[in-house]
Amino acid sequence: MADEQTIESILVADCGTVNTNLLLLERVADSYRFVAQAEALTTVGPPWNDVSEGVVQALRDLERITGRKFHSGGRVVIPREGLMGVDAFVVIMSAPEPLRVLLAGLVPEMSLESAHRAAAAVYASIEAVLCREGGLRSPEETWARAVRDLAPDVVLLVGGVDGGASRPVMELADAIALGSSMLDAERRPRLVYAGNAKLRPMVTKLLGEIVTVDVVDNVRPTVDMEKLAPTQQLLEQIYVERQLYKLPGVDTLSAWSRLPLLPTATAFGRVVEYLWHREGRQDRGVLGIDVGAASITIAACLQGDLALSVHSQKGSVYGALNWVEEHGIEALQQWLPEEIDADQILAVLYNRTLKPWTVPQQLLELWVEQAVVREMLRGAVRTALPTWNHNNADAMPNFDPILISGGSLVHMPRPGQVLLTLLDGLEPTGISTVMLDANRVAPALGAVAGIKPLAAASALDAGTLASLGTVISPVGKARPGETILQMRIVYEDSSVLNVEARYGELEIWPLLPGQRATLELKPNRRFDIGLGGPGRGGKVQVVGGLVGLVVDARGRPLVLPENPEARRHRLQRWVWDVGG
């Protein structure tokens, strides 16, 4: 196996729910570059039932693209010799089914809320919640039936601060023991206990002969303290062991890979964390959003702390129909710039679910897909927001840059549509540079960092990500049409443009990709643009992008007109504003 010093060619396989993406990273002169890419359908299900087959199909395409040989004798050729092989091969995955988790605890607003946040950091689906709060009688039989009927992969038992409640927690443990004992041995869940520390011996003794018991630090050791990392790390380990490595054909990929297989969300989080350290700005965070077919991953790094939130079964394809069933079709219709009836929307969603590898062919399909992404993203952000360690858990922190990835976003026909969908779904505040991961290389770089960190950093710094532009999002209230921001744009050639932004409008001014400018900003006294409070302005250096310099003066939170005709007119105008 090649030593790290001699690794100059790295092949990354990203096995998603729908597509398997291969990316070839190589040393070019004094830096590393992605030089080729190939894609094939992921082959987890019939007729292949072998995830490695999709990788082999993509390898054949990569060989045709590059004129080199990567696969021979039933394996990836390692190390590279001339036009044969690569120095290292690594695999990341989001293809497996999420971990099916049942939560059990005492108080919804305390320990169970912390348990939700811990489980959200991995590919997990919360199947049910057993809550002990309230009531004089303990519904142990109901709890036991829930464990028996759902047969989850994991039961996460929490409750009680350290040294606190004992009896209610043990009642839950009794019910879990009863329900698990009614299942065949191979279907019994794994128990993760992250509650009152003094009960660890009792829980282990009660359940240890029935299920596998893992004990970690209390997720809520005190009323005011939360400790999620140990539980998150264990749940990720269980996901890797129970879901990822049980995927058909994964043994083949594991034998080829230089490193243990890695969940895609974890790899994506590494890149976001690196960007925060590279930017070196304590006053701002870095946000990463990866919108896939089956899940949405949101990675936020603030003050050097990474908060990873994975929303399984909430992706733009496989989560759409369930979302409509829960929230109603009207929530999607509010984002459509033309009147479209419910049956047409449902037809688009069903067809997308049946053929998730396709891209929209008609404008109607594109609008529906963008509406789904907006609503899924808004829901994911609401869920993730409380997990970010910042001063105000209800307000959006200032993020710069914002990295967007995932086929559901990056494959939209025009960059302005990508940016508008992001602004509607995320509603950022302050001043942000929006970076587009057009070729889905960000998770791959997170995997590469485990082999050769210098290569990942070099490729990222070499312009792998494309800038959509700089977005200024003032926060405040005003009358429609009122001037809320005066801006003087001083370009590199010393030319000057004086402009104004009015409340309720989406304004775009020219600033080409790579072009630099100095902005002199003077906000209305009631508006905050992230430079120290309401009315505080100043000078900032910005770089242009594919869309340009954008001021989103539509207000926070974004409110759409109630009148359907006025709303559709407004939506259409915003689409025209961004060049869509």
N, C-alpha and C positions, 0 to 999 in steps of 0.2 A: 504493500500500500504506500502511496506517495507520501513523503513528509510534507508538512505544511509549507516549508520553504520552496518546494518544487511544484506546488499546486498552481498551475497557470490556466487550467481549463476545468470548469465546474458545470455539471449538468443538473438542473433542478426539475423534478417532476411535481407538479401541483395537481393533485387529484381531487377535483371538486365533485359536487353532486351531479352535475350535468356534463361538464367538460374536463378533460385532462390536458393540462398545458405544460409543455416542455420549454425550458429556457436555457440557452447556452451562454455562459459567462466565460470570457477569456481575457487574458492579459494582452493589451494592445499598447505597445510602447511602454510608457511608465504608469499606466493606469489600467483598470479593468472596465470592460464594456460588455453589455449584452449584444451578441452578434447574430443570433438566430433564434427563431421561435417556431414551434409547431403545436398543433392542437388536434385532439381526437375526442370522440365521445367517451365518457367514463363507462367502464364495462363491468360494473358491480352486479347488475341484474341480468336477466335472461336476454339473449340466448348464451351469453358468455359466462356469467357468474365467476368472473376472474378479473380483478382490478388491474392486474399486470398486463392483460391483453390490450387495454386501452393505451398503456404506456408504450408497449411494443409498436402499436399502430402509429403513435405519434413519433416514435423513433424512426420508423421507416420514412415518414414525411420529412423529418429533420435531415435524414441522410440524402434525400432527393434535393433538398434546399441547399445544403452545404457541399455536396459532393464528397462527403466523408463517411466513414463507417463507425457506428457507435454500438451496434448490437451484433454479436456473433457467438455461435455456440450456445445459444440459449441464455445469454447474459450480457450485461453492459460491459464493454471492453475497458478495463482499468489496469495500468495507467495508459496515458496517451503515448503513442509511438507514431510519429509522422501524421498521416491522415486517418489513423485508427484510434478510436477511443477518446476518453477524457481522463483527467487526473482524479476526479472525485464525482460521485453521484449521490444526491440526497433527495429525500421525498418528504413532502408535506401533504396533509390530507384534511378535507372537510367532508368527504364522501360518506363516512359511516353514519348510521342513525344516531341521534342524540341519546345521551344517557337518560334513562327514565328514572326520575327521582320523586320520591314521596317525602314531603316535609312533615315533621311532627314537632310541636313545641307548645309554649304556653301563651305568650302575649303577642298578638299580631304586630303591634307597633314597636316591639323590641326584639326579642330573640328570633321570632319567625321572620321579621323584616331583614334581620342580618343574615339569616339562612338563605332567604331569597337572593340577596346580593352575592353571597358566596357561590351559590349554584349558577348565578348568571355569568360567572367568569369562564365557564366551560360550555361545551356543546351539551346542554341538558334541557330536558323537557320536564316541567313540574306537572306530575300526573294528578296530585291531590295534596291537600293540606289538612293534617289532623291537628286541631287546636283544642287546648285544654281550658282556655279562658271561659269563665262564666258557667253557670249551672251548678246545682248541688249534687247531681248524679253524674257519675263518670260513664260516658258512652263507650265502654271498652269493647263491647261486642261489635258495635258499629265500626270502630277503628280496626278491629281484628279482621272483619269482613273486607274492609277496604284494602288492607295489606294482601289478603288472600286473593281477592278478585283482580286487583291491578297487577300483582306480582312484579313490582318495580325492580329495576337493577340495583338501586340504592335507596335506603331509608336514612335520611339525615335527621337525627334526633337532637334537638336543642332545648334550651329552657333553663331558667334560673340563673341568676348571677352567681358567681363563685361564693359558696357559703350560704346561698339562699334556699329557695324552695326545693323540697325533696319529694314529698309524696306525689304531687301532680306529675312530675317527670317519671317516677317509677310506675305510675298507672299507665302512662303512654308506653313505657318499655314493656310492661306486662302484655298490653294489647298487641304490640309488634311481635313479641315472642309467640303469642297464641296464633296470630295470623300467619306468621312464617312457618310454624310447625305444621300447618295444614297444607303446605305446598310440598311438592316433591323436592328432594334435596337439591337437584340441579336448577330448580327455578327459584330457590330462596334468595332474597335480596342480601346485599352486603350492608351492614349497619355502620354508619359513621356517627359517632357520638361526639358532639361539640357543645355540651352543656355544662352545668354545674360540676366543677372539678371534683368535689368531694364524693360524687356519686359514681365516679368511674369504676371502682371495684365492684359495686353492686350491679351496675349495668352489664359489665363484662361477665360477671358470674351468672346473671340471669340469662343472657343471650348467647354466651360464648359457645355453648354446646349445640345451639340451633343454627346460628348463622356466623359468618365471619364478622368480627367486631374490630373496628378501627377507632382509636381514641385520639382526638386532637384537642388543641386548646379551645376553651370556651369562646364562641363567636361573640358573646356579650358578657365578658368577665365582670363588668360593672355597668350600672345604668347608663353612664356617660361615655363608655369606652367600647369600641368595636375592634375585633381582632379576626380578620377574615382570611389572611394569607395561608395559615396552616390548612384550613378546610378547603380552600381553593386549590392548593397544590395537591392535596390528596384526591379530590374529585377529578382533577385532570389526570392524575396517575391511574385512577380507576377507569376513566374514559379510554385512555390509551390501551390499557390491558384488556378491558372487557369489550370495547367496541372497535377500536382501530385495528388492533392485532387479530381480531376475529374475522375481519373482512376477508372474503374469499380471494385468494391470490396474493395476499399481503406478505406471506412468507417469502415469496419470490422477490418482491421489491425490497424487503428487509435484508435479504442476503446480498443484494447489489449495493445497498446504501452504506455510505461511510459512517453515518450517524444513525441513532435510533430515529424512527419515524416521528414526526412532529405535527401536532394539530396546526392547521393553517392560521387560526386565530392567534395562537401563541407567537408564531413567526411574524405576523402582522404587528402585534404589540411591540415586538423587539425593535422594529423599524421606527415606530412612533416614539419610543423611548430614546432611541439614538438621535432622532431629529431634535428632540428637546435639548439634549446635551450639546448638540452641534450649534443650535441657535444661541444657547447660553443666556436666555432672558428669563430672569426669575419672576418678572411681573406678568408673564404670559405663558399660557400652556400650548401644547401641540395636540391637535385632535386628528384622529384617523377614522375614516368611515369606509367599511367594506360591505357593499350591498350585493349579496349573492342570490341565487335562485332559492335556496332553502334556509338561509340565515342572514342576519345582519350583525356585523361585528363593529363595535364602537370602542376605540382605544383612546383614552385621554391621559395625557401626562402633564401634571401640574406639580410644580415644586420638586420635580424629579421623581414623583410617585406615579406609577402607572396603574390606572384603573381600567380593567378589561371587562367588557360587557358583551356577551354573546347571546343573541336572540334567536334561538333555534326554532325552526318551523314558522319563522316570521319573515322569510325571504320574499322576494318580489314575484316568485312563481308559485311555489308550493304552499305559501302561507296566505295567498290572496283570497281564495274562496272561503277559508275558515274566518278570515278577517271580515269579509262581507257578511257572513252569517251572523257574526257577533255585533258588528257596528252598523250594518245596513248599507245598501247601495248608494244612498244619498250622499254619504261621505266622499265617495269617489266622484259622483256627478258634479259636486261643487267645484272640482278642479278642471272640468272639461270646457274648452272655449266654444263648443257648439252643443246644442241640445241633442242628447243621445239617450234613448230609452234603456231601461234596465235589462231587457232581454238581450240587446246588442252587447252591452257591457259584459253580461254573464257569458255570452257566447265566446267573447274574446278571452275571458279568464279560463274557461274550460278548454279551449283550444290550446292555450299557452301551457296549461298543466299537462295535456296529452302530448304536446310536442315542445318540451322546454328548451330544446336546442335551437329553435327558430328565432328569427328577429322580426319585428313588426314590418309588414309589407304595405300597410295602408295607414293613412293619417289617423284614422279612428283607433287602430291598434296601438299606435305610438302614444296617443293621448291617454288611453286607458292605462298603459304600462307606466307612464310618467305619474299618473294620479296614484297608482298603487305604490310606487316608490315614495312619493311624498308622504302618504299616510303611514306607511310602514316605518319610514324614517322618523316621523314625528312621534310615533308611539315608542320607538326604540330610545329616542333621546329622552323622553319623559321618564322612562324606566331607569336609564343610566345616570341621569342628572344627580340623584341623591348619593350616588357612589363616588362622586368626584369630591375630593377633599378641598373645598374652598369656602370662603366666608359666607356666601349666601347660597344655600342649597336649592333655592327656587329660581335663581337668576342664572342666565348663561354666562360663563366666564369668558374672558377675552382669549381667543385662540389665534395663534399665528406661528406657523402656517396651519392650514387645514388640508389634510391629504384625503383624497377620495379615490376609491378603488372598487373593483367588482364589476362584472359584465353588465349588470342591470343599469349602471350609471354610465360607464365609460363607452359603451357601444351605442349610445344615442347618436343620431346623425350629425348634429352640430354642437360645437362646444358651448354655445349660448344656451342650448336646451339643458345641457348637463348642469351648468351653473344655476340657471333658474330653478330647476328641480331641487338642487341642493339648498338654495336660499329659502325656498318655500318650505322644505321639510325640516331644515336645521334651524333657521332664523338666527344666524350668528350675530354677534354684537361687536362694536369696536372696529378695528382695522385688521384685516386678515388677507394673507396671500393664499389663494386656493390652488393647490397642486393636483394635477390629474395623473393618475397612474394608468395611462392609456393601454399599456401592454401587460398589466397585472404583474409587475415585477416586484412590488413592495413585499408581499409575503415571501417570495423567492429569496429576496435579499436577507430577510430575517433568518432563513434557513442557511444561507451562505455564511452568515456571521458565525454560525456554530462551527464552521470548518476553517474559514480564514476571514477574520473580522476586517482586515485591511482591504480585502477584495470587495466586501459589501460596502464599506465606507467609500471606497474609491468610485465604485459604480454609481452610488447614490449622489455623490458630489459632482459627478461628471455630466449632470443634466439628464439623468434617466427619467426624471419626472418632468412633465410639461406644466407650465404655469398657465392657468386660465385667466389670471389677472389679480389685481388688488381690489378688495371689496371694502367699502366703508359703510358701516351700518349704524347710524345714529339711533340712540334710545331716548325717547321723550314723547310728548304729546303736543299737537298743534292743530290748527285748522287746515283742511285740505287746500293745497296751493300755497301755503305760507312758506317763505324762505327760511330754511332751518340750517343751512350750511353755505358759507362763502368759501371758495377755494381758488387759489392761484397756483396754476401748474407751470413749473419752470422746467422745460425740457433740456436735454443734454446740449443741444445746439443753441441754447440761451433764448429760444423762442418762448413766449409766455401766453398762456390762455387763462383768462379770468372767467369763472363759471359760478353758478349758484344751483343748489339742490332744493327742491320744493317738497313739502310734506305730501306723502301719498304717491310719489313718483319713483320710478326706477330709471336712474340716469346713467348713461355710459358715454365716456369720452375716450378719444384715441390715445392708446399707449401700447405700442407694438411689442411682441415677444422679445424679451431681452433689453428693451429700451428702458432707460432709467430716467427718473424725473424727481424733482423736489416739490412736495405739496406744502403750501402754506394754508392751514385750515383755521377757519373762524366759525365755530358752531354757534347757533342760537343759545342764549343763556340757559334755556330749559333742556338742552340736549347734550348727551354724553357720547363722545366718540372714542372713549377709551384712553384719553390723554390726561387723566387726573380728576375727572368729575364733570358735572354739567357746566357748559359754557367755556371749558378749558380747551384751547386750541394749541397750535404749534406747528413746527416743521417736521416732516417725515420724509424719508427716502423710500421710494417705491420702484418696483420693476413691473413692466408690462407683461401681458399674456395674450392668449388666443382670443379673449373677449375684449380686454382693455381695462380701463379704470372705471370701476362701478361704484355708484353710491346708491345703496338700497334705502331710500327714505320712506318706505311704505309703513314704517312703524313696527314696534315690538310690544305685544304680540301682533302678528300679522292678522288683520281682520278683513275678510272678504265681504263685498256688498251682499245684503240679504236678497235684494231683487234679482231674480235669475237672469234677466236680460242685461241688467247693468253689470252683474258679476261676469257673465260671459264676455261682454265687451271689454271689461277691465283685463281679464285673463288674456284675451287675444292681443291687446295692446302691449302687455308685458312680453308676450312671445315675440312680437315685432321689435320691441326695444332691444332684445338680446340677439336679434338677427335670426330668429327661428323660423 
